[in-house]
Amino acid sequence: MVADEDDVPGYSRSKFPHWVSQYGTCDTREVTLQRDGQDVVQDDGCRAVSGTRYSE
């Protein structure tokens, strides 16, 4: 089981603003997945719905 982010001592989402909007509804994470992934398909909300990404 994974703890809710509000239940993790010392964690504050506001300390990690790196998922900010890039354009439209796309945030940094979604732009990076599209850029670095293979055959990434995004829905109307810019979320990746299929594709492959390899992380070293």
N, C-alpha and C positions, 0 to 999 in steps of 0.2 A: 504494500500500500504506500502511496506517495502522499505526503502531508500537503495540505493546502498551503499556498504561498503565505497566507496570513498567519499560519501556525509555526513558521520557521523562525526561531529566535535570531534577531539581527538582520533578517532579510527585509529589504524594502525595494519594491519594484521601481520606485522613483530614482534609485541609485543606478539604474540600468536603462537609460533613455535611448539606447541604441536601436530599438525597433521603431523609430519614428517614421512618420509618413514620408514617402519619397515622391510619389505622384498619385493622384486619384486616390483609390482605396488601397494601393500597394504600400506595404511597409518595408523596411530594410531587409527583414528576413525573407519576405516573399520575392523581392528583387534579387537577392543573393541566390535563392533556390533556382530561380529562372536562369540566372547567369551561369551558375556552376553545374546545374543539373543536365541530364540528357533526356531529351524527349519530354520535357516538362509541359504539362497542360494545366492551365489555370482556369478557374471558374470566373463568373462575373464579378466576384468579390476579391479576385486576385489570389485566392488560395490555391496552392498546388493540389491537384486532384489525382495526378498520376505522373509517372516519370521515375528517373533514377538519379541518385546523387551518391557519390563516393566521397567519404571523408577520411583523410589520413590521420 
